[in-house]
């Protein structure tokens, strides 16, 4: 009986020791689990971008839009060649999940037109920087490189989509002061004479005439001067500017190449960002006849319409 009691006591002692070891390791496990939790809450990963893929760019532009921007397509008589022109040519890329593009080139009896569309999906590899922030950084670098002029009152009104109001600038009697403000644009397109631009309504109405091509030089008007025709931008609302009605942020650039003896080539570029995707649209026209200036307003309107369509496609 005594030996049995000894064995029972020994077993009880071992049970107590095992229980102590188990409780000690459990408390240690709780301490270890707490540390990773604290570290994880201290570094929260930035949010990923809205877009995880990109649309097929050559199919993102419909035939009606291509007919308007590339009028030479309708002049192609061969059906196979015309279909090929509509399809465009995809830009060479090694990762269609990150960057895609398409470009078209069509010649007509009046001009050679080119159109390119490029889409880039930005991904941040820094856990502290979101995809959107990284895309915004890329966009702002492109806008800085574009070197847009300082916005004027009429350009700001056009960017927001509201009609221009020439009365505030044209109501004052002293024409010299209003003329000096009109010539302050970086492109020098708002009339070089002091009295012409100060007339009410001269800011908007003559603009299409001063920049129209159609194979004939711009017709003279109240604000037009011989220097307005080569520049092709007689109004500040057509100069390069920020756009506030497209995507999260956008800008438009308009350049006219007047160098050399060949016909003048105009290039209209629209760049916009929506979330973590940056879209670049470039539209060029070079008339066949020397001295013909492509219509700035017409090209800008077409480019902005296509940019809006692409934004709608992304938002799908």
C-alpha positions in Angstrom: 0.0 0.0 0.0 2.8 2.4 0.8 4.5 1.7 -2.6 1.3 2.4 -4.5 0.9 5.8 -2.7 4.5 6.7 -3.7 3.8 6.0 -7.3 0.6 8.1 -7.2 2.5 11.0 -5.6 5.2 10.9 -8.3 2.6 10.9 -11.1 0.9 14.0 -9.5 4.2 15.8 -9.3 4.9 15.2 -13.0 1.5 16.4 -13.9 2.1 19.7 -12.1 5.5 20.2 -13.8 3.9 19.5 -17.3 1.1 21.9 -16.6 3.6 24.6 -15.7 5.6 24.1 -18.9 2.5 24.2 -21.0 1.2 27.4 -19.4 4.7 29.0 -19.8 4.9 28.2 -23.5 1.3 29.5 -24.0 2.1 32.9 -22.5 5.3 33.1 -24.6 3.2 32.3 -27.7 0.8 35.2 -26.8 3.8 37.6 -26.6 5.1 36.5 -30.0 1.7 36.8 -31.6 1.3 40.3 -30.3 4.5 41.6 -31.9 3.6 40.8 -35.5 0.2 42.3 -35.0 1.7 45.6 -33.8 4.2 45.7 -36.7 1.4 45.0 -39.3 -0.8 47.8 -38.0 2.2 50.3 -38.2 2.7 49.7 -42.0 -0.6 49.7 -43.9 -0.2 48.9 -47.6 -1.3 51.6 -50.0 -4.5 51.0 -52.0 -4.2 49.4 -55.4 -5.5 51.2 -58.5 -9.0 50.8 -59.9 -7.9 49.2 -63.2 -6.3 45.8 -63.4 -6.3 45.5 -67.2 -6.5 47.6 -70.4 -8.9 47.6 -73.3 -7.8 46.6 -76.8 -6.8 50.1 -78.3 -7.3 49.4 -82.0 -10.9 48.3 -81.3 -11.6 51.2 -78.9 -12.1 53.7 -81.7 -15.2 53.3 -83.8 -15.5 53.7 -87.6 -17.5 56.9 -87.4 -14.8 58.6 -85.3 -12.1 57.4 -87.7 -14.1 58.7 -90.7 -14.1 62.1 -89.1 -10.5 62.2 -88.0 -9.1 60.4 -91.0 -11.2 61.5 -93.9 -8.9 59.7 -96.4 -10.4 56.3 -95.3 -13.5 56.9 -97.3 -11.4 57.7 -100.4 -9.9 54.2 -100.3 -11.7 52.2 -103.0 -10.2 48.8 -102.3 -12.3 47.1 -99.5 -9.4 45.1 -98.1 -7.2 48.2 -97.9 -10.0 50.2 -96.3 -10.6 47.5 -93.7 -6.9 47.5 -93.0 -6.9 51.2 -92.5 -9.8 51.0 -90.1 -8.0 48.3 -88.0 -4.9 50.4 -87.5 -1.6 49.0 -86.4 -1.0 47.9 -82.8 2.0 49.3 -81.0 4.7 46.7 -80.1 4.5 45.9 -76.4 5.7 43.1 -74.2 3.1 43.4 -71.5 -0.5 44.2 -72.7 -1.6 44.3 -69.0 0.6 47.4 -68.5 0.8 49.3 -71.8 -1.0 49.1 -75.1 -1.3 51.4 -78.1 -2.6 51.7 -81.7 -1.9 54.1 -84.5 -3.4 55.0 -87.9 -2.0 56.8 -90.9 -4.2 57.7 -93.9 -3.4 59.8 -96.9 -6.1 61.7 -98.9 -6.1 64.2 -101.8 -6.1 67.1 -99.3 -3.9 65.9 -96.4 -2.1 63.2 -94.5 -3.7 62.4 -91.1 -2.2 60.4 -88.3 -3.8 59.3 -85.1 -2.2 57.4 -82.2 -3.7 56.2 -78.9 -1.6 54.9 -76.0 -2.8 53.6 -72.6 -0.6 52.9 -69.7 -1.7 51.2 -66.5 0.5 52.3 -63.7 1.5 50.0 -60.8 3.4 51.1 -57.8 5.9 48.8 -56.3 6.2 50.8 -53.2 3.8 49.7 -50.4 3.6 53.3 -49.1 2.6 54.7 -52.5 -0.7 53.9 -54.1 -1.1 53.1 -57.8 -3.2 56.3 -58.2 -0.4 58.5 -56.6 2.2 56.9 -58.9 0.0 57.5 -62.0 -0.5 61.1 -60.8 3.2 61.6 -60.6 3.7 60.3 -64.1 0.9 62.5 -65.5 2.3 65.6 -63.8 5.7 65.0 -65.2 4.2 64.8 -68.7 2.3 68.0 -68.1 5.4 69.8 -66.9 7.3 68.6 -70.0 4.5 70.0 -72.2 5.3 73.4 -70.9 1.7 74.8 -71.1 1.3 78.6 -71.1 -0.3 80.4 -68.2 -4.1 80.1 -68.5 -6.1 83.2 -69.5 -9.7 84.0 -68.5 -11.2 82.7 -71.8 -9.0 79.6 -71.7 -10.1 78.8 -68.2 -13.8 79.2 -69.2 -13.3 76.9 -72.1 -11.6 74.3 -70.0 -14.6 74.1 -67.7 -17.0 73.9 -70.6 -18.7 77.2 -69.8 -19.2 79.7 -72.5 -16.8 82.6 -72.7 -17.9 86.0 -71.7 -16.1 88.8 -73.7 -18.1 91.6 -72.1 -15.9 92.1 -68.9 -12.8 92.6 -71.1 -14.5 94.4 -73.9 -16.7 96.8 -71.9 -13.9 99.2 -71.0 -13.4 102.2 -73.3 -9.6 102.4 -73.3 -8.7 100.0 -76.0 -5.0 100.2 -75.4 -5.2 98.6 -72.0 -7.3 95.7 -73.2 -5.1 95.3 -76.2 -2.0 94.9 -74.1 -3.7 92.2 -72.0 -4.7 90.4 -75.2 -1.1 90.2 -76.3 0.2 88.7 -73.1 -0.6 85.1 -74.2 2.5 83.0 -74.7 1.5 82.1 -78.3 0.9 85.8 -79.2 -2.3 84.8 -80.8 -4.8 87.2 -79.3 -4.2 89.9 -81.9 -1.2 92.1 -82.3 -3.2 95.3 -82.7 -4.3 97.2 -79.6 -7.9 98.0 -80.5 -9.1 95.0 -82.4 -9.4 92.4 -79.5 -11.1 94.9 -77.2 -14.3 94.9 -79.3 -17.1 92.8 -77.6 -17.4 89.4 -79.2 -14.1 89.5 -81.0 -12.6 86.8 -78.7 -14.7 83.9 -79.9 -16.5 84.6 -83.2 -13.5 85.1 -85.5 -11.6 82.2 -84.0 -12.6 79.5 -86.5 -12.1 81.9 -89.4 -8.6 82.8 -88.3 -7.5 79.2 -87.9 -9.6 77.6 -90.7 -7.8 75.7 -93.4 -10.0 74.5 -96.2 -7.2 75.3 -98.6 -7.7 79.1 -98.2 -6.0 81.5 -95.9 -7.9 82.9 -93.0 -10.3 85.7 -93.9 -9.6 89.1 -92.3 -11.9 90.3 -89.5 -12.0 92.7 -86.6 -9.2 91.0 -84.7 -7.4 89.0 -87.4 -4.0 90.2 -88.6 -1.6 88.6 -91.1 0.4 87.2 -88.3 -2.7 85.3 -87.0 -3.0 83.0 -90.0 0.4 81.3 -89.7 0.0 80.7 -86.0 -3.4 79.2 -86.5 -4.6 80.1 -83.0 -6.2 83.6 -83.0 -7.9 83.0 -79.7 -6.7 82.2 -76.2 -9.4 79.5 -75.8 -7.6 77.4 -78.4 -4.1 77.6 -76.8 -2.6 74.7 -74.9 -4.4 74.4 -71.6 -5.5 72.3 -68.7 -8.9 70.5 -69.2 -11.1 70.1 -66.2 -13.9 68.0 -67.7 -12.0 64.9 -68.6 -10.9 62.1 -66.2 -9.3 63.0 -62.9 -6.9 65.4 -64.6 -6.1 66.3 -68.2 -4.4 68.8 -70.5 -4.4 69.6 -74.2 -1.4 70.7 -76.3 -1.6 72.3 -79.8 1.5 72.7 -81.8 1.9 74.1 -85.4 5.1 73.2 -87.2 5.9 76.2 -89.5 9.5 75.4 -90.2 10.7 74.7 -93.7 9.0 75.2 -97.0 6.5 72.3 -96.8 2.9 72.5 -95.7 2.3 73.3 -92.1 1.7 70.3 -89.8 -0.5 70.7 -86.7 -0.4 68.2 -83.8 -3.1 68.2 -81.2 -2.3 66.1 -78.1 -4.7 65.2 -75.3 -3.4 63.5 -72.2 -5.7 62.5 -69.3 -5.5 60.3 -66.2 -8.3 58.3 -64.7 -7.3 56.5 -61.5 -4.1 54.5 -62.3 -4.4 54.7 -66.1 -2.8 57.4 -68.2 -4.1 57.9 -71.8 -2.2 59.8 -74.5 -4.0 60.7 -77.7 -2.1 62.4 -80.6 -3.7 63.7 -83.7 -1.7 65.1 -86.6 -2.7 66.7 -89.9 -0.4 67.9 -92.7 -2.2 69.4 -95.7 -1.0 68.6 -99.2 -1.1 72.3 -100.4 1.7 74.5 -99.1 0.4 77.5 -97.1 -2.7 75.7 -95.9 -3.1 75.7 -92.1 -5.1 72.9 -90.4 -8.1 74.1 -88.5 -7.1 74.2 -84.8 -10.6 74.2 -83.4 -11.8 71.4 -85.6 -8.9 69.2 -84.7 -9.2 70.0 -81.0 -12.9 69.2 -81.0 -12.3 65.8 -82.6 -9.4 64.9 -80.3 -11.5 65.9 -77.2 -14.5 63.9 -78.4 -12.3 60.8 -78.9 -10.7 61.3 -75.5 -14.2 61.4 -73.9 -15.1 58.2 -75.6 -11.9 56.5 -74.3 -12.7 57.7 -70.8 -16.2 56.2 -71.1 -14.7 52.9 -72.4 -12.4 52.7 -69.3 -15.3 53.4 -67.0 -17.3 50.8 -68.9 
